[in-house]
Amino acid sequence: MKELLLGMILVTLSSALVITFIRLVRGPNLPDRVVALDLLSVVVMAFICLYSIRYNQPIFLDVAIIMALLTFIGTVAFAYYLERRT
């Protein structure tokens, strides 16, 4: 049962990754692309957490936490850049 559920989550995350990547490439303006990049990092973090659960490797959760912190700092820096630009 657990393997089936993890497989379904993997398929869902894969489709989210593809849709987000399309938005990243086709985004009409810069803020849309940054939001897509932020969402892409969240999907990658979900993949890392799924891998950690599936193979019982809790050390990868630390990697996901560090990635979340770096993504947050990048998003805040971009928001500051947009605020200063206008």
N, CA, C and O atoms as a CHARMM CRD file, in Angstrom:
* protein
*
  344
    1    1 MET  N      0.82300  -1.18800   0.00000 PROA 1      0.00000
    2    1 MET  CA     0.00000   0.00000   0.00000 PROA 1      0.00000
    3    1 MET  C      0.87200   1.25900   0.00000 PROA 1      0.00000
    4    1 MET  O      0.59700   2.22000  -0.71900 PROA 1      0.00000
    5    2 LYS  N      1.92400   1.23600   0.81700 PROA 2      0.00000
    6    2 LYS  CA     2.80100   2.40200   0.90900 PROA 2      0.00000
    7    2 LYS  C      3.49500   2.66200  -0.42500 PROA 2      0.00000
    8    2 LYS  O      3.63500   3.81600  -0.83100 PROA 2      0.00000
    9    3 GLU  N      3.92600   1.61500  -1.10700 PROA 3      0.00000
   10    3 GLU  CA     4.60900   1.77600  -2.39200 PROA 3      0.00000
   11    3 GLU  C      3.66500   2.34100  -3.44800 PROA 3      0.00000
   12    3 GLU  O      4.07700   3.15800  -4.27000 PROA 3      0.00000
   13    4 LEU  N      2.41200   1.91800  -3.43400 PROA 4      0.00000
   14    4 LEU  CA     1.42900   2.43600  -4.37700 PROA 4      0.00000
   15    4 LEU  C      1.18600   3.91800  -4.14600 PROA 4      0.00000
   16    4 LEU  O      1.12900   4.69800  -5.09700 PROA 4      0.00000
   17    5 LEU  N      1.04300   4.30300  -2.89500 PROA 5      0.00000
   18    5 LEU  CA     0.83200   5.70800  -2.55900 PROA 5      0.00000
   19    5 LEU  C      2.04200   6.55000  -2.95300 PROA 5      0.00000
   20    5 LEU  O      1.88200   7.63100  -3.52100 PROA 5      0.00000
   21    6 LEU  N      3.23800   6.07400  -2.66200 PROA 6      0.00000
   22    6 LEU  CA     4.43700   6.81400  -3.04100 PROA 6      0.00000
   23    6 LEU  C      4.57200   6.92200  -4.55700 PROA 6      0.00000
   24    6 LEU  O      5.04000   7.94000  -5.06600 PROA 6      0.00000
   25    7 GLY  N      4.16800   5.88900  -5.27400 PROA 7      0.00000
   26    7 GLY  CA     4.19100   5.94400  -6.72700 PROA 7      0.00000
   27    7 GLY  C      3.21500   6.97200  -7.27400 PROA 7      0.00000
   28    7 GLY  O      3.53600   7.68600  -8.22400 PROA 7      0.00000
   29    8 MET  N      2.02300   7.05800  -6.68400 PROA 8      0.00000
   30    8 MET  CA     1.04000   8.05500  -7.11500 PROA 8      0.00000
   31    8 MET  C      1.53100   9.46500  -6.82400 PROA 8      0.00000
   32    8 MET  O      1.33600  10.37100  -7.63300 PROA 8      0.00000
   33    9 ILE  N      2.16100   9.65100  -5.68800 PROA 9      0.00000
   34    9 ILE  CA     2.71200  10.96400  -5.34600 PROA 9      0.00000
   35    9 ILE  C      3.83000  11.32300  -6.32100 PROA 9      0.00000
   36    9 ILE  O      3.94300  12.47900  -6.73000 PROA 9      0.00000
   37   10 LEU  N      4.64000  10.36700  -6.69000 PROA 10     0.00000
   38   10 LEU  CA     5.71600  10.60500  -7.64400 PROA 10     0.00000
   39   10 LEU  C      5.17300  11.04800  -9.00300 PROA 10     0.00000
   40   10 LEU  O      5.71900  11.96100  -9.62200 PROA 10     0.00000
   41   11 VAL  N      4.11200  10.41200  -9.46200 PROA 11     0.00000
   42   11 VAL  CA     3.48600  10.80000 -10.72900 PROA 11     0.00000
   43   11 VAL  C      2.91900  12.21800 -10.63700 PROA 11     0.00000
   44   11 VAL  O      3.08000  13.01000 -11.56500 PROA 11     0.00000
   45   12 THR  N      2.26400  12.53800  -9.53600 PROA 12     0.00000
   46   12 THR  CA     1.70700  13.87200  -9.34600 PROA 12     0.00000
   47   12 THR  C      2.80500  14.93300  -9.30900 PROA 12     0.00000
   48   12 THR  O      2.66800  15.98900  -9.92500 PROA 12     0.00000
   49   13 LEU  N      3.87500  14.66000  -8.59900 PROA 13     0.00000
   50   13 LEU  CA     4.98200  15.60900  -8.54000 PROA 13     0.00000
   51   13 LEU  C      5.66000  15.76700  -9.89700 PROA 13     0.00000
   52   13 LEU  O      6.09900  16.86100 -10.25100 PROA 13     0.00000
   53   14 SER  N      5.74500  14.69500 -10.64000 PROA 14     0.00000
   54   14 SER  CA     6.34900  14.78400 -11.97300 PROA 14     0.00000
   55   14 SER  C      5.52300  15.66700 -12.89200 PROA 14     0.00000
   56   14 SER  O      6.07000  16.47400 -13.64300 PROA 14     0.00000
   57   15 SER  N      4.20800  15.51600 -12.83400 PROA 15     0.00000
   58   15 SER  CA     3.36300  16.37400 -13.66400 PROA 15     0.00000
   59   15 SER  C      3.43900  17.83000 -13.20600 PROA 15     0.00000
   60   15 SER  O      3.42700  18.74000 -14.03500 PROA 15     0.00000
   61   16 ALA  N      3.51500  18.05500 -11.90800 PROA 16     0.00000
   62   16 ALA  CA     3.67300  19.42100 -11.39700 PROA 16     0.00000
   63   16 ALA  C      5.00000  20.01400 -11.84400 PROA 16     0.00000
   64   16 ALA  O      5.07600  21.20600 -12.14400 PROA 16     0.00000
   65   17 LEU  N      6.04000  19.19800 -11.89000 PROA 17     0.00000
   66   17 LEU  CA     7.34600  19.67000 -12.33500 PROA 17     0.00000
   67   17 LEU  C      7.30300  20.09800 -13.80300 PROA 17     0.00000
   68   17 LEU  O      7.86000  21.13300 -14.16700 PROA 17     0.00000
   69   18 VAL  N      6.65100  19.30900 -14.63300 PROA 18     0.00000
   70   18 VAL  CA     6.55700  19.64000 -16.05600 PROA 18     0.00000
   71   18 VAL  C      5.74100  20.91100 -16.27000 PROA 18     0.00000
   72   18 VAL  O      6.15000  21.78500 -17.03400 PROA 18     0.00000
   73   19 ILE  N      4.60700  21.02200 -15.61000 PROA 19     0.00000
   74   19 ILE  CA     3.75900  22.21200 -15.76300 PROA 19     0.00000
   75   19 ILE  C      4.47000  23.45800 -15.26000 PROA 19     0.00000
   76   19 ILE  O      4.37700  24.51700 -15.88100 PROA 19     0.00000
   77   20 THR  N      5.17000  23.34300 -14.15400 PROA 20     0.00000
   78   20 THR  CA     5.90800  24.48300 -13.61500 PROA 20     0.00000
   79   20 THR  C      7.04700  24.88900 -14.52600 PROA 20     0.00000
   80   20 THR  O      7.30900  26.07900 -14.70000 PROA 20     0.00000
   81   21 PHE  N      7.72500  23.92100 -15.10800 PROA 21     0.00000
   82   21 PHE  CA     8.82000  24.24100 -16.02000 PROA 21     0.00000
   83   21 PHE  C      8.29500  24.95700 -17.26600 PROA 21     0.00000
   84   21 PHE  O      8.94400  25.86500 -17.78400 PROA 21     0.00000
   85   22 ILE  N      7.12800  24.54800 -17.74200 PROA 22     0.00000
   86   22 ILE  CA     6.52900  25.23400 -18.89000 PROA 22     0.00000
   87   22 ILE  C      6.22100  26.68500 -18.52600 PROA 22     0.00000
   88   22 ILE  O      6.45500  27.58900 -19.32800 PROA 22     0.00000
   89   23 ARG  N      5.69900  26.90800 -17.32600 PROA 23     0.00000
   90   23 ARG  CA     5.41900  28.28600 -16.89900 PROA 23     0.00000
   91   23 ARG  C      6.71500  29.07600 -16.74600 PROA 23     0.00000
   92   23 ARG  O      6.75100  30.27300 -17.03000 PROA 23     0.00000
   93   24 LEU  N      7.75000  28.42800 -16.30900 PROA 24     0.00000
   94   24 LEU  CA     9.04500  29.10600 -16.16300 PROA 24     0.00000
   95   24 LEU  C      9.56300  29.56300 -17.51600 PROA 24     0.00000
   96   24 LEU  O     10.09900  30.66600 -17.62800 PROA 24     0.00000
   97   25 VAL  N      9.41600  28.74200 -18.53900 PROA 25     0.00000
   98   25 VAL  CA     9.92000  29.08600 -19.86600 PROA 25     0.00000
   99   25 VAL  C      9.01900  30.10100 -20.55600 PROA 25     0.00000
  100   25 VAL  O      9.51700  31.02600 -21.19600 PROA 25     0.00000
  101   26 ARG  N      7.70400  29.94800 -20.43900 PROA 26     0.00000
  102   26 ARG  CA     6.77000  30.78000 -21.18100 PROA 26     0.00000
  103   26 ARG  C      6.24400  31.96700 -20.39300 PROA 26     0.00000
  104   26 ARG  O      5.42100  32.72000 -20.91400 PROA 26     0.00000
  105   27 GLY  N      6.68200  32.16200 -19.17000 PROA 27     0.00000
  106   27 GLY  CA     6.15000  33.22800 -18.33900 PROA 27     0.00000
  107   27 GLY  C      6.16400  34.57400 -19.04100 PROA 27     0.00000
  108   27 GLY  O      7.18300  34.96000 -19.61300 PROA 27     0.00000
  109   28 PRO  N      5.05100  35.29300 -19.00600 PROA 28     0.00000
  110   28 PRO  CA     5.00100  36.54000 -19.76400 PROA 28     0.00000
  111   28 PRO  C      5.91500  37.63700 -19.22100 PROA 28     0.00000
  112   28 PRO  O      6.36400  38.49200 -19.98400 PROA 28     0.00000
  113   29 ASN  N      6.19300  37.63000 -17.93900 PROA 29     0.00000
  114   29 ASN  CA     7.09000  38.66100 -17.40800 PROA 29     0.00000
  115   29 ASN  C      7.96600  38.06300 -16.29800 PROA 29     0.00000
  116   29 ASN  O      7.81300  36.90500 -15.91200 PROA 29     0.00000
  117   30 LEU  N      8.86900  38.87900 -15.81400 PROA 30     0.00000
  118   30 LEU  CA     9.86300  38.41000 -14.84800 PROA 30     0.00000
  119   30 LEU  C      9.27100  37.92100 -13.52400 PROA 30     0.00000
  120   30 LEU  O      9.68900  36.86900 -13.04100 PROA 30     0.00000
  121   31 PRO  N      8.32500  38.62700 -12.91800 PROA 31     0.00000
  122   31 PRO  CA     7.76400  38.10700 -11.65900 PROA 31     0.00000
  123   31 PRO  C      7.09700  36.73500 -11.81200 PROA 31     0.00000
  124   31 PRO  O      7.18200  35.90100 -10.91000 PROA 31     0.00000
  125   32 ASP  N      6.43600  36.50000 -12.94800 PROA 32     0.00000
  126   32 ASP  CA     5.83400  35.17700 -13.16900 PROA 32     0.00000
  127   32 ASP  C      6.90000  34.09400 -13.22100 PROA 32     0.00000
  128   32 ASP  O      6.70300  32.99400 -12.70500 PROA 32     0.00000
  129   33 ARG  N      8.01000  34.40200 -13.83500 PROA 33     0.00000
  130   33 ARG  CA     9.09200  33.41800 -13.92400 PROA 33     0.00000
  131   33 ARG  C      9.71800  33.14900 -12.56100 PROA 33     0.00000
  132   33 ARG  O     10.10700  32.02000 -12.26400 PROA 33     0.00000
  133   34 VAL  N      9.81400  34.17500 -11.74400 PROA 34     0.00000
  134   34 VAL  CA    10.39100  33.97900 -10.40800 PROA 34     0.00000
  135   34 VAL  C      9.45600  33.15100  -9.53700 PROA 34     0.00000
  136   34 VAL  O      9.91200  32.29900  -8.77500 PROA 34     0.00000
  137   35 VAL  N      8.16500  33.38900  -9.64200 PROA 35     0.00000
  138   35 VAL  CA     7.20800  32.58800  -8.88300 PROA 35     0.00000
  139   35 VAL  C      7.26600  31.13700  -9.35100 PROA 35     0.00000
  140   35 VAL  O      7.19000  30.21700  -8.53600 PROA 35     0.00000
  141   36 ALA  N      7.39900  30.92900 -10.66200 PROA 36     0.00000
  142   36 ALA  CA     7.52400  29.56700 -11.19100 PROA 36     0.00000
  143   36 ALA  C      8.80900  28.91200 -10.69400 PROA 36     0.00000
  144   36 ALA  O      8.81500  27.72400 -10.37400 PROA 36     0.00000
  145   37 LEU  N      9.88700  29.67200 -10.63000 PROA 37     0.00000
  146   37 LEU  CA    11.14600  29.12500 -10.11500 PROA 37     0.00000
  147   37 LEU  C     11.02000  28.77000  -8.63600 PROA 37     0.00000
  148   37 LEU  O     11.57400  27.76600  -8.18700 PROA 37     0.00000
  149   38 ASP  N     10.30100  29.58100  -7.88800 PROA 38     0.00000
  150   38 ASP  CA    10.06900  29.28800  -6.47800 PROA 38     0.00000
  151   38 ASP  C      9.23200  28.01200  -6.33200 PROA 38     0.00000
  152   38 ASP  O      9.52600  27.16400  -5.48800 PROA 38     0.00000
  153   39 LEU  N      8.20400  27.88400  -7.14800 PROA 39     0.00000
  154   39 LEU  CA     7.38400  26.67200  -7.11200 PROA 39     0.00000
  155   39 LEU  C      8.18100  25.44800  -7.55000 PROA 39     0.00000
  156   39 LEU  O      7.99500  24.35500  -7.01500 PROA 39     0.00000
  157   40 LEU  N      9.06300  25.63500  -8.51600 PROA 40     0.00000
  158   40 LEU  CA     9.91900  24.53600  -8.96600 PROA 40     0.00000
  159   40 LEU  C     10.80200  24.04400  -7.82600 PROA 40     0.00000
  160   40 LEU  O     11.00400  22.84000  -7.66700 PROA 40     0.00000
  161   41 SER  N     11.32000  24.96300  -7.04200 PROA 41     0.00000
  162   41 SER  CA    12.14600  24.54500  -5.90900 PROA 41     0.00000
  163   41 SER  C     11.31800  23.81700  -4.85300 PROA 41     0.00000
  164   41 SER  O     11.81900  22.89900  -4.20400 PROA 41     0.00000
  165   42 VAL  N     10.06700  24.21200  -4.67300 PROA 42     0.00000
  166   42 VAL  CA     9.19600  23.51800  -3.72300 PROA 42     0.00000
  167   42 VAL  C      8.92000  22.09000  -4.20300 PROA 42     0.00000
  168   42 VAL  O      8.90200  21.15600  -3.40200 PROA 42     0.00000
  169   43 VAL  N      8.70600  21.92600  -5.50400 PROA 43     0.00000
  170   43 VAL  CA     8.46200  20.58600  -6.04900 PROA 43     0.00000
  171   43 VAL  C      9.71500  19.72200  -5.89400 PROA 43     0.00000
  172   43 VAL  O      9.61800  18.53700  -5.57300 PROA 43     0.00000
  173   44 VAL  N     10.87800  20.30900  -6.12000 PROA 44     0.00000
  174   44 VAL  CA    12.12300  19.55300  -5.94000 PROA 44     0.00000
  175   44 VAL  C     12.30000  19.16700  -4.47200 PROA 44     0.00000
  176   44 VAL  O     12.75400  18.06300  -4.17100 PROA 44     0.00000
  177   45 MET  N     11.94700  20.06300  -3.56500 PROA 45     0.00000
  178   45 MET  CA    12.01400  19.71900  -2.14500 PROA 45     0.00000
  179   45 MET  C     11.05700  18.57400  -1.80700 PROA 45     0.00000
  180   45 MET  O     11.37300  17.72200  -0.97800 PROA 45     0.00000
  181   46 ALA  N      9.90200  18.55900  -2.44500 PROA 46     0.00000
  182   46 ALA  CA     8.96300  17.45300  -2.23000 PROA 46     0.00000
  183   46 ALA  C      9.54300  16.14400  -2.75000 PROA 46     0.00000
  184   46 ALA  O      9.36300  15.09500  -2.13200 PROA 46     0.00000
  185   47 PHE  N     10.25000  16.20100  -3.90200 PROA 47     0.00000
  186   47 PHE  CA    10.92700  15.01000  -4.41000 PROA 47     0.00000
  187   47 PHE  C     11.97800  14.52000  -3.41200 PROA 47     0.00000
  188   47 PHE  O     12.10300  13.31800  -3.17500 PROA 47     0.00000
  189   48 ILE  N     12.72300  15.44400  -2.83700 PROA 48     0.00000
  190   48 ILE  CA    13.75100  15.06700  -1.86300 PROA 48     0.00000
  191   48 ILE  C     13.11400  14.41900  -0.63400 PROA 48     0.00000
  192   48 ILE  O     13.61500  13.41300  -0.13000 PROA 48     0.00000
  193   49 CYS  N     12.01700  14.99300  -0.15500 PROA 49     0.00000
  194   49 CYS  CA    11.33000  14.41400   1.00600 PROA 49     0.00000
  195   49 CYS  C     10.75100  13.03900   0.67400 PROA 49     0.00000
  196   49 CYS  O     10.79200  12.12800   1.50100 PROA 49     0.00000
  197   50 LEU  N     10.21700  12.89400  -0.52800 PROA 50     0.00000
  198   50 LEU  CA     9.69400  11.59200  -0.95300 PROA 50     0.00000
  199   50 LEU  C     10.80300  10.54600  -1.01200 PROA 50     0.00000
  200   50 LEU  O     10.61800   9.40900  -0.57900 PROA 50     0.00000
  201   51 TYR  N     11.94600  10.93400  -1.54700 PROA 51     0.00000
  202   51 TYR  CA    13.09300  10.02400  -1.58500 PROA 51     0.00000
  203   51 TYR  C     13.51500   9.63800  -0.17400 PROA 51     0.00000
  204   51 TYR  O     13.83000   8.47900   0.10000 PROA 51     0.00000
  205   52 SER  N     13.51800  10.63100   0.72400 PROA 52     0.00000
  206   52 SER  CA    13.90600  10.37300   2.10600 PROA 52     0.00000
  207   52 SER  C     12.96400   9.36900   2.77600 PROA 52     0.00000
  208   52 SER  O     13.40800   8.49500   3.52100 PROA 52     0.00000
  209   53 ILE  N     11.67600   9.49900   2.50700 PROA 53     0.00000
  210   53 ILE  CA    10.70400   8.58100   3.09900 PROA 53     0.00000
  211   53 ILE  C     10.80700   7.19900   2.47500 PROA 53     0.00000
  212   53 ILE  O     10.78200   6.18600   3.17500 PROA 53     0.00000
  213   54 ARG  N     10.92400   7.16700   1.15000 PROA 54     0.00000
  214   54 ARG  CA    10.90900   5.88400   0.44600 PROA 54     0.00000
  215   54 ARG  C     12.10600   5.00900   0.79500 PROA 54     0.00000
  216   54 ARG  O     11.96000   3.79900   0.96600 PROA 54     0.00000
  217   55 TYR  N     13.29600   5.61600   0.90200 PROA 55     0.00000
  218   55 TYR  CA    14.50600   4.84100   1.15300 PROA 55     0.00000
  219   55 TYR  C     15.01100   4.96500   2.59200 PROA 55     0.00000
  220   55 TYR  O     16.12400   4.53900   2.89800 PROA 55     0.00000
  221   56 ASN  N     14.19600   5.54800   3.47300 PROA 56     0.00000
  222   56 ASN  CA    14.50400   5.65700   4.89100 PROA 56     0.00000
  223   56 ASN  C     15.86900   6.31900   5.12100 PROA 56     0.00000
  224   56 ASN  O     16.72000   5.79100   5.83700 PROA 56     0.00000
  225   57 GLN  N     16.05100   7.46900   4.50600 PROA 57     0.00000
  226   57 GLN  CA    17.27900   8.26100   4.62900 PROA 57     0.00000
  227   57 GLN  C     16.92200   9.63500   5.20900 PROA 57     0.00000
  228   57 GLN  O     16.72000  10.58100   4.44800 PROA 57     0.00000
  229   58 PRO  N     16.84300   9.76300   6.52000 PROA 58     0.00000
  230   58 PRO  CA    16.40200  11.03900   7.10700 PROA 58     0.00000
  231   58 PRO  C     17.38000  12.19700   6.90200 PROA 58     0.00000
  232   58 PRO  O     17.00400  13.35000   7.11600 PROA 58     0.00000
  233   59 ILE  N     18.60500  11.92900   6.49900 PROA 59     0.00000
  234   59 ILE  CA    19.57400  13.00500   6.29100 PROA 59     0.00000
  235   59 ILE  C     19.14900  13.92300   5.14400 PROA 59     0.00000
  236   59 ILE  O     19.51300  15.09900   5.12000 PROA 59     0.00000
  237   60 PHE  N     18.37800  13.38500   4.19300 PROA 60     0.00000
  238   60 PHE  CA    17.93500  14.19500   3.06800 PROA 60     0.00000
  239   60 PHE  C     16.90300  15.24200   3.47800 PROA 60     0.00000
  240   60 PHE  O     16.69600  16.21500   2.75300 PROA 60     0.00000
  241   61 LEU  N     16.26600  15.06600   4.60400 PROA 61     0.00000
  242   61 LEU  CA    15.35700  16.09300   5.10400 PROA 61     0.00000
  243   61 LEU  C     16.12100  17.36300   5.46500 PROA 61     0.00000
  244   61 LEU  O     15.60000  18.46800   5.31200 PROA 61     0.00000
  245   62 ASP  N     17.35200  17.20900   5.94400 PROA 62     0.00000
  246   62 ASP  CA    18.19000  18.37600   6.21400 PROA 62     0.00000
  247   62 ASP  C     18.50600  19.13000   4.92500 PROA 62     0.00000
  248   62 ASP  O     18.54300  20.36000   4.90900 PROA 62     0.00000
  249   63 VAL  N     18.72900  18.39000   3.85800 PROA 63     0.00000
  250   63 VAL  CA    18.98100  19.01400   2.55800 PROA 63     0.00000
  251   63 VAL  C     17.75600  19.81100   2.11300 PROA 63     0.00000
  252   63 VAL  O     17.89400  20.91400   1.58600 PROA 63     0.00000
  253   64 ALA  N     16.57000  19.26300   2.32000 PROA 64     0.00000
  254   64 ALA  CA    15.34300  19.96000   1.94400 PROA 64     0.00000
  255   64 ALA  C     15.15500  21.22900   2.77700 PROA 64     0.00000
  256   64 ALA  O     14.70600  22.24900   2.25600 PROA 64     0.00000
  257   65 ILE  N     15.49000  21.17100   4.04400 PROA 65     0.00000
  258   65 ILE  CA    15.36400  22.35500   4.90500 PROA 65     0.00000
  259   65 ILE  C     16.32200  23.44400   4.46100 PROA 65     0.00000
  260   65 ILE  O     15.93900  24.61200   4.38900 PROA 65     0.00000
  261   66 ILE  N     17.55900  23.08200   4.16400 PROA 66     0.00000
  262   66 ILE  CA    18.54100  24.07000   3.69800 PROA 66     0.00000
  263   66 ILE  C     18.10100  24.66600   2.37000 PROA 66     0.00000
  264   66 ILE  O     18.23300  25.87100   2.15200 PROA 66     0.00000
  265   67 MET  N     17.58100  23.83100   1.48800 PROA 67     0.00000
  266   67 MET  CA    17.09900  24.33100   0.20100 PROA 67     0.00000
  267   67 MET  C     15.92700  25.29100   0.39500 PROA 67     0.00000
  268   67 MET  O     15.82600  26.29400  -0.31200 PROA 67     0.00000
  269   68 ALA  N     15.04600  24.99600   1.34200 PROA 68     0.00000
  270   68 ALA  CA    13.91800  25.88200   1.61700 PROA 68     0.00000
  271   68 ALA  C     14.39900  27.23500   2.12700 PROA 68     0.00000
  272   68 ALA  O     13.86200  28.27100   1.73300 PROA 68     0.00000
  273   69 LEU  N     15.38700  27.23800   2.98200 PROA 69     0.00000
  274   69 LEU  CA    15.92900  28.50400   3.49300 PROA 69     0.00000
  275   69 LEU  C     16.57100  29.32600   2.38400 PROA 69     0.00000
  276   69 LEU  O     16.36600  30.53700   2.30600 PROA 69     0.00000
  277   70 LEU  N     17.34500  28.67400   1.53000 PROA 70     0.00000
  278   70 LEU  CA    17.98800  29.39300   0.43200 PROA 70     0.00000
  279   70 LEU  C     16.96400  29.92900  -0.57100 PROA 70     0.00000
  280   70 LEU  O     17.12400  31.03000  -1.09800 PROA 70     0.00000
  281   71 THR  N     15.93400  29.16100  -0.82700 PROA 71     0.00000
  282   71 THR  CA    14.88600  29.61300  -1.73600 PROA 71     0.00000
  283   71 THR  C     14.14100  30.81200  -1.15200 PROA 71     0.00000
  284   71 THR  O     13.81500  31.75700  -1.87100 PROA 71     0.00000
  285   72 PHE  N     13.87600  30.77100   0.14200 PROA 72     0.00000
  286   72 PHE  CA    13.20300  31.89200   0.78600 PROA 72     0.00000
  287   72 PHE  C     14.05100  33.15900   0.70100 PROA 72     0.00000
  288   72 PHE  O     13.53200  34.23200   0.39500 PROA 72     0.00000
  289   73 ILE  N     15.33200  33.04100   0.96700 PROA 73     0.00000
  290   73 ILE  CA    16.21900  34.20200   0.89500 PROA 73     0.00000
  291   73 ILE  C     16.26400  34.74800  -0.53300 PROA 73     0.00000
  292   73 ILE  O     16.26400  35.96300  -0.72700 PROA 73     0.00000
  293   74 GLY  N     16.30000  33.87000  -1.52600 PROA 74     0.00000
  294   74 GLY  CA    16.30000  34.31400  -2.91700 PROA 74     0.00000
  295   74 GLY  C     15.01400  35.02800  -3.29600 PROA 74     0.00000
  296   74 GLY  O     15.05100  36.02700  -4.01500 PROA 74     0.00000
  297   75 THR  N     13.88600  34.53500  -2.82600 PROA 75     0.00000
  298   75 THR  CA    12.61400  35.17900  -3.12700 PROA 75     0.00000
  299   75 THR  C     12.51600  36.54700  -2.46500 PROA 75     0.00000
  300   75 THR  O     12.02600  37.49600  -3.07700 PROA 75     0.00000
  301   76 VAL  N     12.96700  36.65600  -1.25200 PROA 76     0.00000
  302   76 VAL  CA    12.96300  37.94600  -0.56300 PROA 76     0.00000
  303   76 VAL  C     13.89500  38.92800  -1.26800 PROA 76     0.00000
  304   76 VAL  O     13.56100  40.10400  -1.41300 PROA 76     0.00000
  305   77 ALA  N     15.05400  38.45800  -1.70300 PROA 77     0.00000
  306   77 ALA  CA    15.98300  39.32700  -2.42500 PROA 77     0.00000
  307   77 ALA  C     15.38200  39.80200  -3.73500 PROA 77     0.00000
  308   77 ALA  O     15.56000  40.96200  -4.10600 PROA 77     0.00000
  309   78 PHE  N     14.68100  38.94300  -4.43700 PROA 78     0.00000
  310   78 PHE  CA    14.04900  39.35300  -5.68200 PROA 78     0.00000
  311   78 PHE  C     12.93600  40.35900  -5.42600 PROA 78     0.00000
  312   78 PHE  O     12.79500  41.32300  -6.17800 PROA 78     0.00000
  313   79 ALA  N     12.14500  40.15200  -4.38100 PROA 79     0.00000
  314   79 ALA  CA    11.08900  41.11500  -4.04900 PROA 79     0.00000
  315   79 ALA  C     11.68800  42.47700  -3.72100 PROA 79     0.00000
  316   79 ALA  O     11.13600  43.50900  -4.10200 PROA 79     0.00000
  317   80 TYR  N     12.80500  42.48200  -3.02100 PROA 80     0.00000
  318   80 TYR  CA    13.49100  43.73600  -2.72200 PROA 80     0.00000
  319   80 TYR  C     13.98300  44.40800  -4.01000 PROA 80     0.00000
  320   80 TYR  O     13.89400  45.62600  -4.15900 PROA 80     0.00000
  321   81 TYR  N     14.49700  43.60300  -4.92500 PROA 81     0.00000
  322   81 TYR  CA    14.96800  44.12900  -6.21100 PROA 81     0.00000
  323   81 TYR  C     13.80300  44.74700  -6.99100 PROA 81     0.00000
  324   81 TYR  O     13.95300  45.83100  -7.55500 PROA 81     0.00000
  325   82 LEU  N     12.67000  44.09200  -7.03300 PROA 82     0.00000
  326   82 LEU  CA    11.52900  44.63400  -7.75500 PROA 82     0.00000
  327   82 LEU  C     11.00500  45.91300  -7.10800 PROA 82     0.00000
  328   82 LEU  O     10.57700  46.84000  -7.79600 PROA 82     0.00000
  329   83 GLU  N     11.04200  45.95100  -5.79800 PROA 83     0.00000
  330   83 GLU  CA    10.59100  47.14400  -5.10600 PROA 83     0.00000
  331   83 GLU  C     11.49900  48.33700  -5.39800 PROA 83     0.00000
  332   83 GLU  O     11.01400  49.45500  -5.57600 PROA 83     0.00000
  333   84 ARG  N     12.78300  48.11200  -5.44900 PROA 84     0.00000
  334   84 ARG  CA    13.73000  49.17900  -5.72600 PROA 84     0.00000
  335   84 ARG  C     13.69700  49.61100  -7.19000 PROA 84     0.00000
  336   84 ARG  O     14.02000  50.75600  -7.50700 PROA 84     0.00000
  337   85 ARG  N     13.31000  48.70500  -8.07600 PROA 85     0.00000
  338   85 ARG  CA    13.30500  48.99700  -9.49800 PROA 85     0.00000
  339   85 ARG  C     12.20700  49.95100  -9.89000 PROA 85     0.00000
  340   85 ARG  O     12.37300  50.72500 -10.83400 PROA 85     0.00000
  341   86 THR  N     11.08400  49.91800  -9.18900 PROA 86     0.00000
  342   86 THR  CA     9.96200  50.79500  -9.55500 PROA 86     0.00000
  343   86 THR  C     10.02400  52.12700  -8.88900 PROA 86     0.00000
  344   86 THR  O      9.14800  52.96500  -9.10300 PROA 86     0.00000
